[in-house]
Amino acid sequence: MTGFNDRKDAFEGKYAHEEKLSFELEAKTAKLFGLWAAEKLGLEGADAQTYAGEVVAANLEEAGFTDIIRKVSMDFEAKGIEISQHMIEVEVDKALTAAQKELAQ
């Protein structure tokens, strides 16, 4: 029975590790995307970091990146910044690729 418990523990550990990596990837992607959006909003330094943190927090609303796209789109609209939904989605993809590279190092 010990072998079964060891195997179960190994699977649970692997699952927990994969979930942690997935969370870190989403958080890093949201932060990078938030920094890009902050630049477009004219924010710099601590204000840009704070805004990126708000984007990361918004990412906790639902699975995937729809929530951060919605937040940034609304913020752009409020500031009168015209960037297409497609370009926003492209920037999320770029942020995801960059986050994957950073976390792989």
C-alpha positions in Angstrom: 0.0 0.0 0.0 3.0 2.3 0.5 3.8 2.3 -3.2 0.2 3.5 -4.0 0.5 6.3 -1.4 3.9 7.3 -2.8 2.5 7.4 -6.3 -0.6 9.4 -5.1 1.7 11.9 -3.3 3.9 12.2 -6.4 0.8 13.0 -8.6 -0.5 15.5 -6.1 2.9 17.2 -5.9 3.1 17.3 -9.7 -0.4 18.8 -10.0 0.4 21.4 -7.3 3.7 22.3 -9.1 1.9 22.7 -12.5 -0.8 24.9 -10.9 1.8 27.1 -9.3 3.6 27.5 -12.7 0.3 28.3 -14.4 -0.6 30.9 -11.8 2.9 32.5 -12.1 2.7 32.5 -15.9 -0.7 34.3 -15.8 0.4 36.8 -13.2 3.6 37.6 -15.1 1.7 37.9 -18.4 -0.8 40.3 -16.7 2.0 42.4 -15.3 3.8 42.7 -18.6 0.5 43.5 -20.3 -0.3 46.0 -17.6 3.1 47.7 -18.0 2.5 48.0 -21.8 -1.0 49.5 -21.1 0.4 51.9 -18.5 2.8 53.2 -21.1 0.0 53.8 -23.5 -1.9 55.6 -20.7 1.1 57.9 -20.1 2.0 56.4 -16.7 5.6 56.1 -15.6 7.6 54.8 -12.7 5.6 53.9 -9.6 2.3 54.9 -11.2 3.0 52.4 -14.0 3.9 49.7 -11.5 0.7 50.4 -9.5 -1.4 50.2 -12.7 0.3 46.9 -13.7 -0.6 45.6 -10.2 -4.2 46.6 -10.8 -4.2 44.6 -14.1 -2.7 41.6 -12.2 -5.5 41.9 -9.6 -8.1 42.1 -12.4 -6.8 38.8 -13.8 -8.2 37.0 -10.7 -11.8 37.7 -11.8 -12.1 34.9 -14.2 -10.1 32.2 -16.0 -8.0 33.4 -19.0 -7.2 36.9 -20.0 -10.6 38.2 -20.9 -10.8 40.1 -17.6 -7.6 42.0 -18.2 -8.5 42.8 -21.8 -11.8 44.2 -20.6 -10.1 46.3 -17.8 -7.5 47.8 -20.1 -10.0 48.4 -22.9 -12.3 50.3 -20.5 -9.3 52.3 -19.2 -8.2 53.2 -22.7 -11.8 54.2 -23.6 -12.0 56.4 -20.5 -8.8 58.2 -21.5 -9.9 58.5 -25.2 -7.1 56.1 -26.4 -8.1 54.4 -29.6 -6.5 50.9 -29.9 -8.4 48.1 -31.6 -9.5 45.1 -29.7 -7.3 43.0 -32.0 -4.2 45.0 -31.2 -4.9 44.6 -27.5 -5.2 40.9 -27.9 -1.9 40.9 -29.9 -0.2 42.6 -27.0 -1.6 40.0 -24.5 -0.1 37.3 -26.8 3.2 39.1 -26.8 3.1 39.4 -23.0 2.4 35.7 -22.7 5.3 34.8 -25.0 7.6 37.1 -23.0 6.4 35.7 -19.7 7.0 32.1 -20.9 10.6 33.0 -21.9 11.2 34.8 -18.6 9.9 31.9 -16.5 11.8 29.3 -18.5 15.1 30.9 -17.5 
